[in-house]
Amino acid sequence: MSRVEIRENRCKGCLLCTTVCPEEVLCLSDRMNSSGYKVVHVPESLQEKCKGCSFCAEICPDWALTVFRDKKGGQAHEKK
């Protein structure tokens, strides 16, 4: 299964990633990081919808997202 890993300490809550996600799996959480920013997350109920397109990681100005994309055979590999 493809998935997005979020480095919360780098996220500033700008929500750029949410604007490019074709599956709309990213959203702002109520959690704050150590810098006082609300961070983006993928709700558990939406995790399986991630297609691994990596648009979110490409648009993130703070390198806060890493996308792991399914390979054939079911293993995920990293796409930054």
C-alpha positions as YAML, in Angstrom:
chain: A
units: angstrom
residues:
- id: 1
  name: MET
  ca: [0.00, 0.00, 0.00]
- id: 2
  name: SER
  ca: [1.30, 3.47, -0.88]
- id: 3
  name: ARG
  ca: [1.58, 5.91, 1.99]
- id: 4
  name: VAL
  ca: [2.72, 9.40, 2.97]
- id: 5
  name: GLU
  ca: [5.16, 9.89, 5.82]
- id: 6
  name: ILE
  ca: [5.05, 13.33, 7.41]
- id: 7
  name: ARG
  ca: [7.98, 14.79, 9.32]
- id: 8
  name: GLU
  ca: [5.89, 16.90, 11.66]
- id: 9
  name: ASN
  ca: [8.86, 18.89, 12.93]
- id: 10
  name: ARG
  ca: [9.32, 20.32, 9.38]
- id: 11
  name: CYS
  ca: [5.62, 20.97, 8.61]
- id: 12
  name: LYS
  ca: [4.42, 24.58, 8.84]
- id: 13
  name: GLY
  ca: [0.78, 23.81, 8.08]
- id: 14
  name: CYS
  ca: [0.80, 25.79, 4.81]
- id: 15
  name: LEU
  ca: [-1.59, 23.24, 3.28]
- id: 16
  name: LEU
  ca: [0.00, 23.38, -0.19]
- id: 17
  name: CYS
  ca: [0.09, 19.59, -0.16]
- id: 18
  name: THR
  ca: [-3.68, 19.44, 0.33]
- id: 19
  name: THR
  ca: [-4.26, 21.48, -2.83]
- id: 20
  name: VAL
  ca: [-2.53, 18.98, -5.13]
- id: 21
  name: CYS
  ca: [-3.64, 15.65, -3.66]
- id: 22
  name: PRO
  ca: [-5.99, 14.07, -6.21]
- id: 23
  name: GLU
  ca: [-7.39, 11.70, -3.57]
- id: 24
  name: GLU
  ca: [-7.80, 14.43, -0.92]
- id: 25
  name: VAL
  ca: [-6.21, 12.30, 1.81]
- id: 26
  name: LEU
  ca: [-4.18, 15.08, 3.47]
- id: 27
  name: CYS
  ca: [-5.75, 17.45, 5.98]
- id: 28
  name: LEU
  ca: [-4.79, 19.75, 8.83]
- id: 29
  name: SER
  ca: [-4.69, 18.03, 12.22]
- id: 30
  name: ASP
  ca: [-5.23, 19.48, 15.68]
- id: 31
  name: ARG
  ca: [-1.68, 18.49, 16.69]
- id: 32
  name: MET
  ca: [1.05, 21.10, 16.89]
- id: 33
  name: ASN
  ca: [4.74, 20.56, 16.30]
- id: 34
  name: SER
  ca: [7.54, 21.90, 18.49]
- id: 35
  name: SER
  ca: [7.52, 25.18, 16.52]
- id: 36
  name: GLY
  ca: [3.84, 25.78, 17.28]
- id: 37
  name: TYR
  ca: [2.46, 24.99, 13.81]
- id: 38
  name: LYS
  ca: [-0.55, 22.76, 13.27]
- id: 39
  name: VAL
  ca: [0.62, 19.87, 11.12]
- id: 40
  name: VAL
  ca: [-0.83, 18.00, 8.18]
- id: 41
  name: HIS
  ca: [-1.77, 14.35, 8.55]
- id: 42
  name: VAL
  ca: [-3.49, 11.52, 6.74]
- id: 43
  name: PRO
  ca: [-6.46, 10.20, 8.72]
- id: 44
  name: GLU
  ca: [-6.29, 6.46, 9.21]
- id: 45
  name: SER
  ca: [-9.62, 6.05, 7.43]
- id: 46
  name: LEU
  ca: [-8.10, 7.60, 4.25]
- id: 47
  name: GLN
  ca: [-4.66, 5.97, 4.23]
- id: 48
  name: GLU
  ca: [-5.63, 3.30, 1.72]
- id: 49
  name: LYS
  ca: [-6.76, 5.94, -0.80]
- id: 50
  name: CYS
  ca: [-3.18, 7.22, -1.28]
- id: 51
  name: LYS
  ca: [-2.03, 6.31, -4.80]
- id: 52
  name: GLY
  ca: [1.61, 7.30, -4.27]
- id: 53
  name: CYS
  ca: [1.58, 10.08, -6.88]
- id: 54
  name: SER
  ca: [4.01, 12.17, -4.74]
- id: 55
  name: PHE
  ca: [2.48, 15.50, -5.83]
- id: 56
  name: CYS
  ca: [2.35, 16.46, -2.15]
- id: 57
  name: ALA
  ca: [6.06, 15.81, -1.61]
- id: 58
  name: GLU
  ca: [6.98, 17.70, -4.76]
- id: 59
  name: ILE
  ca: [5.08, 20.86, -3.78]
- id: 60
  name: CYS
  ca: [6.14, 20.93, -0.11]
- id: 61
  name: PRO
  ca: [8.58, 23.83, 0.35]
- id: 62
  name: ASP
  ca: [9.91, 22.37, 3.61]
- id: 63
  name: TRP
  ca: [10.59, 18.76, 2.56]
- id: 64
  name: ALA
  ca: [8.16, 17.56, 5.22]
- id: 65
  name: LEU
  ca: [6.65, 14.73, 3.17]
- id: 66
  name: THR
  ca: [8.01, 11.45, 1.86]
- id: 67
  name: VAL
  ca: [5.85, 9.19, -0.27]
- id: 68
  name: PHE
  ca: [6.26, 5.45, -0.29]
- id: 69
  name: ARG
  ca: [4.80, 4.00, -3.47]
- id: 70
  name: ASP
  ca: [3.69, 0.41, -4.06]
- id: 71
  name: LYS
  ca: [5.87, -1.67, -6.30]
- id: 72
  name: LYS
  ca: [4.53, -4.69, -8.10]
- id: 73
  name: GLY
  ca: [4.45, -7.46, -5.56]
- id: 74
  name: GLY
  ca: [3.17, -5.24, -2.76]
- id: 75
  name: GLN
  ca: [6.38, -3.71, -1.36]
- id: 76
  name: ALA
  ca: [6.54, 0.05, -0.99]
- id: 77
  name: HIS
  ca: [9.61, 2.05, -2.07]
- id: 78
  name: GLU
  ca: [10.53, 5.63, -1.27]
- id: 79
  name: LYS
  ca: [9.73, 8.53, -3.61]
- id: 80
  name: LYS
  ca: [10.85, 12.00, -2.47]
...
